[in-house]
Amino acid sequence: MRLLPAEWHKQRAVLMAFPHKNTDWAEIGLEKALSPFIRIAQAIAYKTLVFILCDDKEKISNMFCSTFNMVFIEINTNDTWTRDYGYISILEDGVKLLDFNFNGWGGKFEASLDNSVNRKLHKMGYLGTTPLESIDFVLEGGSIDSDGEGTILTTSKCLCNKNRNGGLSKEEVEEKFREFFGTKRVLWLDYGYLAGDDTDSHIDTLARFVSKDTICYVECRDRNDEHYFELNEMKKELESFKTLDGKAYNLVPLPMPSPKYYNGKRLPATYANFLITNGTLIYPTYSVKEDKIAGEIFKSLFPDREIIPIECSRLITQGGSLHCSTMQIL
């Protein structure tokens, strides 16, 4: 029987890919672009091994004061969002790594190098004898969230989009998830989006499991904000969901960060894009007043973990945030 673990399951490592001169990050200058990635890697390495994909491992490793718990690997990539093209780890007679197709979020961006990362890395031996299964199905890691008990939380705007697998129905997606992950059920959000988001509403920007019976979600209280209607309809959907035991979920609202802009466009800032690693909770901040509020919420949700904030304003200029730039490996 297959199982897709929750993110708080014990992790072997976290996969990251660093900006290089052939990525869009070069537009803001590589030194500026690399800064948040270095901070994120350092925070993860505090308790968990980090695999860092890069174009020049000597150059990148020399940027760190300490390379404890870090492995630098030279592999060509199109971009840095390993959440969406990295391995999805499942449990099936031990750990198995799944390699799905990645098409650049519905053909929006070139992704052929990113789509080959998992197979190349596996051949290099960094993952030992852990089996790899390649699956002819387009799926990004940021589009699904698991409670570790057989429930997947996701959005119809992404998973049922014609630009992924030709436009599957919810029932067809659910059948695939039973095959891939041993899923018992899928909780579908039909509402919710962030301005500036290229992912067609990935769940990891909107709502996340933090335990099997608790979901935190982005809340918008400003009636004049463009997100108000969609996010409040999303809240109603979350309120209608029940746990496997038939109880209402504990719902914890996360504040909507004050708007951030780049070249006149609103950026997809969200506190839902946090990362759970071994013993830590790492969350994005944006140099706005809501950062402190989010931090206090995370401290209350994860009293036994080290809570680490990372300034991610530069990350969102390219459409993603902290969670998007990482993928845990079991």
C-alpha positions as CSV (number, residue, x, y, z in Angstrom):
1,M,0.0,0.0,0.0
2,R,1.3,3.4,-1.0
3,L,1.2,6.5,1.2
4,L,2.2,10.1,0.6
5,P,3.7,11.3,3.9
6,A,3.0,14.6,5.4
7,E,5.8,17.2,5.2
8,W,6.5,16.7,8.9
9,H,7.6,13.1,8.3
10,K,11.3,12.5,9.0
11,Q,13.4,13.7,6.1
12,R,16.7,12.5,4.6
13,A,17.5,15.7,2.8
14,V,16.0,18.8,1.1
15,L,16.7,19.5,-2.6
16,M,17.4,23.1,-3.8
17,A,18.6,24.6,-7.1
18,F,20.6,27.8,-7.1
19,P,20.3,30.7,-9.7
20,H,22.9,30.9,-12.4
21,K,23.6,33.2,-15.4
22,N,21.2,31.3,-17.7
23,T,18.2,31.8,-15.4
24,D,15.8,34.7,-15.3
25,W,17.4,35.5,-11.9
26,A,20.2,37.2,-13.8
27,E,17.9,40.1,-14.5
28,I,18.2,41.3,-10.9
29,G,21.9,40.4,-10.6
30,L,23.2,37.0,-9.5
31,E,24.6,38.3,-6.2
32,K,21.2,39.6,-5.2
33,A,19.4,36.6,-6.5
34,L,21.7,34.1,-4.6
35,S,21.3,35.8,-1.2
36,P,17.9,34.4,-0.2
37,F,18.9,30.9,-1.5
38,I,22.0,31.0,0.7
39,R,20.0,32.0,3.7
40,I,17.4,29.2,3.1
41,A,20.1,26.6,2.6
42,Q,21.8,27.6,5.9
43,A,18.5,27.4,7.8
44,I,17.7,24.0,6.5
45,A,21.3,22.7,7.1
46,Y,20.8,23.6,10.8
47,K,19.0,20.2,11.2
48,T,18.7,18.6,7.7
49,L,21.0,17.7,4.8
50,V,20.7,20.0,1.8
51,F,21.4,18.9,-1.8
52,I,22.3,22.1,-3.7
53,L,22.1,21.9,-7.5
54,C,24.3,24.5,-9.2
55,D,26.4,25.3,-12.3
56,D,29.7,25.7,-10.4
57,K,29.9,23.9,-7.1
58,E,33.3,25.4,-6.1
59,K,32.0,28.9,-6.7
60,I,28.7,28.3,-4.8
61,S,30.2,26.5,-1.9
62,N,32.7,29.3,-1.4
63,M,29.8,31.7,-0.7
64,F,29.0,29.9,2.6
65,C,30.8,30.5,5.9
66,S,30.1,26.8,6.7
67,T,29.1,24.0,4.4
68,F,28.0,21.7,7.2
69,N,25.2,19.4,6.1
70,M,25.4,20.6,2.4
71,V,26.2,18.6,-0.7
72,F,26.9,20.6,-3.9
73,I,26.0,18.9,-7.2
74,E,26.6,20.3,-10.7
75,I,23.4,19.7,-12.8
76,N,22.0,22.0,-15.5
77,T,18.6,23.5,-14.7
78,N,16.3,26.0,-16.3
79,D,15.1,27.5,-13.0
80,T,15.2,27.1,-9.2
81,W,11.7,25.8,-8.2
82,T,12.5,22.3,-7.1
83,R,9.2,22.0,-5.3
84,D,7.6,21.5,-8.7
85,Y,10.1,19.3,-10.5
86,G,11.9,17.5,-7.6
87,Y,11.2,14.0,-6.5
88,I,7.9,13.3,-4.7
89,S,8.7,10.8,-2.0
90,I,6.2,8.0,-1.0
91,L,6.3,5.1,1.4
92,E,5.8,1.7,-0.2
93,D,7.9,-1.1,1.3
94,G,10.3,1.6,2.3
95,V,10.9,4.8,0.5
96,K,10.2,5.2,-3.3
97,L,10.9,8.4,-5.3
98,L,8.4,9.4,-8.0
99,D,9.5,11.4,-11.0
100,F,6.5,13.1,-12.7
101,N,6.5,15.2,-15.9
102,F,7.1,18.9,-15.4
103,N,6.0,21.1,-18.3
104,G,6.8,24.6,-16.9
105,W,3.4,25.2,-15.2
106,G,1.4,24.4,-18.3
107,G,3.9,25.4,-20.9
108,K,4.5,28.9,-19.6
109,F,8.3,28.5,-19.4
110,E,11.0,26.2,-20.9
111,A,11.5,23.3,-18.6
112,S,13.3,20.5,-20.4
113,L,16.4,20.6,-18.2
114,D,14.3,20.8,-15.0
115,N,12.2,17.9,-16.2
116,S,15.4,15.7,-16.4
117,V,16.9,16.6,-13.0
118,N,15.5,13.7,-11.1
119,R,16.7,11.0,-13.5
120,K,20.2,12.6,-13.7
121,L,20.5,13.0,-9.9
122,H,19.4,9.4,-9.4
123,K,22.1,8.1,-11.8
124,M,24.8,10.0,-10.0
125,G,24.2,7.8,-6.9
126,Y,23.5,10.5,-4.3
127,L,20.3,8.6,-3.3
128,G,21.9,5.2,-3.0
129,T,19.6,2.3,-3.9
130,T,16.3,4.1,-3.3
131,P,14.1,3.1,-6.3
132,L,12.9,5.7,-8.8
133,E,9.7,5.5,-10.7
134,S,9.1,7.8,-13.7
135,I,5.4,8.5,-14.3
136,D,4.0,9.9,-17.6
137,F,1.7,12.5,-15.9
138,V,2.2,16.2,-15.3
139,L,2.2,17.0,-11.6
140,E,4.0,19.6,-9.5
141,G,4.8,19.1,-5.9
142,G,3.5,22.5,-4.9
143,S,0.1,21.6,-6.2
144,I,-0.6,19.0,-3.6
145,D,-0.5,18.8,0.2
146,S,-0.8,15.7,2.3
147,D,-2.0,15.0,5.9
148,G,0.0,11.8,5.9
149,E,-3.2,9.8,6.5
150,G,-4.4,9.4,3.0
151,T,-5.9,12.8,2.4
152,I,-4.6,15.2,-0.3
153,L,-5.6,18.9,-0.4
154,T,-5.4,20.6,-3.8
155,T,-7.0,23.1,-6.2
156,S,-9.1,22.4,-9.3
157,K,-7.7,25.5,-11.0
158,C,-4.4,23.7,-11.3
159,L,-5.1,20.0,-11.4
160,C,-8.0,20.1,-13.7
161,N,-6.4,22.7,-16.0
162,K,-6.2,21.9,-19.7
163,N,-2.6,23.0,-19.7
164,R,-1.5,20.1,-17.5
165,N,-2.9,16.8,-18.6
166,G,-5.5,17.9,-21.2
167,G,-8.0,18.9,-18.7
168,L,-9.0,16.0,-16.5
169,S,-12.1,15.8,-14.3
170,K,-11.8,15.7,-10.5
171,E,-12.8,12.1,-10.6
172,E,-10.0,11.3,-13.1
173,V,-7.5,13.1,-11.0
174,E,-8.6,11.2,-7.9
175,E,-8.3,7.9,-9.7
176,K,-4.7,8.8,-10.6
177,F,-3.9,9.8,-7.0
178,R,-5.2,6.5,-5.7
179,E,-2.8,4.8,-8.2
180,F,0.2,7.1,-7.5
181,F,-0.2,7.8,-3.7
182,G,-2.7,5.3,-2.3
183,T,-5.0,8.3,-1.6
184,K,-8.2,7.7,0.3
185,R,-9.8,11.1,-0.7
186,V,-9.1,14.5,-2.2
187,L,-10.2,17.8,-0.7
188,W,-10.8,20.2,-3.6
189,L,-10.6,24.0,-3.4
190,D,-12.3,25.6,-6.3
191,Y,-11.6,29.2,-5.1
192,G,-8.4,31.0,-4.1
193,Y,-5.6,32.6,-6.1
194,L,-2.7,35.1,-5.7
195,A,-2.0,38.0,-8.0
196,G,1.4,37.4,-9.8
197,D,1.2,33.6,-9.4
198,D,2.2,31.6,-12.5
199,T,1.2,28.2,-11.0
200,D,-2.6,28.4,-11.6
201,S,-3.2,28.4,-7.8
202,H,-0.8,25.9,-6.2
203,I,-2.1,24.8,-2.9
204,D,1.2,25.7,-1.1
205,T,0.4,29.3,-1.7
206,L,-3.1,29.1,-0.2
207,A,-3.7,26.4,2.4
208,R,-1.5,23.8,4.2
209,F,-1.9,20.9,6.6
210,V,0.1,21.5,9.8
211,S,-1.3,18.3,11.5
212,K,-3.8,15.7,10.5
213,D,-6.7,17.8,11.8
214,T,-5.4,21.4,11.4
215,I,-5.2,23.5,8.2
216,C,-3.7,27.0,8.1
217,Y,-4.8,29.2,5.2
218,V,-4.4,32.7,3.8
219,E,-7.1,35.1,4.9
220,C,-8.0,38.4,3.4
221,R,-10.0,40.9,5.5
222,D,-9.7,44.0,3.3
223,R,-12.8,44.3,1.2
224,N,-11.0,46.5,-1.2
225,D,-8.3,44.0,-1.9
226,E,-8.6,42.1,-5.2
227,H,-8.3,38.8,-3.3
228,Y,-11.1,39.4,-0.9
229,F,-13.9,37.5,-2.7
230,E,-11.9,34.5,-3.8
231,L,-10.1,33.9,-0.5
232,N,-13.3,34.3,1.5
233,E,-15.0,31.7,-0.8
234,M,-12.0,29.5,-0.2
235,K,-12.5,29.9,3.6
236,K,-16.1,28.7,3.2
237,E,-14.9,25.6,1.4
238,L,-12.3,24.9,4.1
239,E,-15.1,25.2,6.7
240,S,-17.1,22.6,4.9
241,F,-14.3,20.0,5.0
242,K,-14.3,17.2,7.5
243,T,-11.5,15.1,8.9
244,L,-11.4,11.3,8.3
245,D,-13.1,11.1,11.7
246,G,-16.0,13.3,10.4
247,K,-15.0,16.3,12.5
248,A,-14.5,19.9,11.3
249,Y,-10.9,20.9,10.8
250,N,-9.1,23.3,13.1
251,L,-8.7,26.3,10.8
252,V,-5.9,28.8,11.5
253,P,-5.9,32.0,9.4
254,L,-2.6,33.5,8.2
255,P,-2.6,37.2,7.5
256,M,-2.4,38.5,4.0
257,P,0.9,40.3,3.6
258,S,0.7,44.0,2.7
259,P,1.0,44.3,-1.1
260,K,4.5,44.0,-2.6
261,Y,5.2,45.2,-6.2
262,Y,7.9,44.8,-8.7
263,N,8.0,46.7,-12.0
264,G,4.4,47.8,-11.3
265,K,3.1,44.2,-10.9
266,R,1.7,42.8,-7.6
267,L,3.8,39.9,-6.3
268,P,2.5,36.6,-4.8
269,A,3.5,37.2,-1.2
270,T,2.1,34.5,1.1
271,Y,3.0,33.0,4.5
272,A,1.5,29.7,3.5
273,N,4.7,29.0,1.6
274,F,6.5,27.8,4.7
275,L,8.8,24.7,4.9
276,I,8.7,22.0,7.6
277,T,12.1,20.2,8.1
278,N,13.5,18.0,10.8
279,G,13.1,20.0,14.0
280,T,12.4,23.4,12.3
281,L,9.7,25.5,10.7
282,I,11.2,28.0,8.2
283,Y,8.8,30.7,7.0
284,P,9.0,33.6,4.5
285,T,8.9,37.2,5.5
286,Y,8.5,40.3,3.2
287,S,9.6,43.3,5.4
288,V,6.0,44.1,6.1
289,K,4.1,44.6,9.4
290,E,2.3,41.2,9.1
291,D,5.7,39.3,9.3
292,K,5.6,39.4,13.1
293,I,2.0,38.2,13.3
294,A,2.8,35.3,11.1
295,G,5.8,34.4,13.2
296,E,3.7,34.3,16.4
297,I,1.2,32.0,14.7
298,F,3.9,29.6,13.6
299,K,5.3,29.5,17.2
300,S,1.9,28.5,18.5
301,L,1.4,25.9,15.8
302,F,4.9,24.4,16.2
303,P,5.9,24.8,19.8
304,D,8.5,22.0,19.6
305,R,10.3,23.3,16.5
306,E,12.8,26.0,15.9
307,I,11.0,28.8,14.1
308,I,13.2,30.5,11.5
309,P,12.2,33.5,9.4
310,I,13.8,34.2,6.0
311,E,13.3,37.5,4.1
312,C,11.9,36.4,0.7
313,S,11.0,39.7,-1.1
314,R,13.6,38.9,-3.8
315,L,12.2,35.4,-4.3
316,I,8.7,36.6,-5.1
317,T,10.0,38.9,-7.9
318,Q,10.3,35.6,-9.9
319,G,6.9,34.3,-8.8
320,G,7.7,31.9,-6.0
321,S,8.6,31.9,-2.4
322,L,10.4,29.8,0.2
323,H,8.5,26.5,-0.1
324,C,8.6,26.7,-3.9
325,S,12.4,26.7,-3.8
326,T,12.7,23.4,-1.8
327,M,11.7,19.8,-2.0
328,Q,12.1,17.3,0.9
329,I,13.4,13.8,0.2
330,L,12.7,10.9,2.5
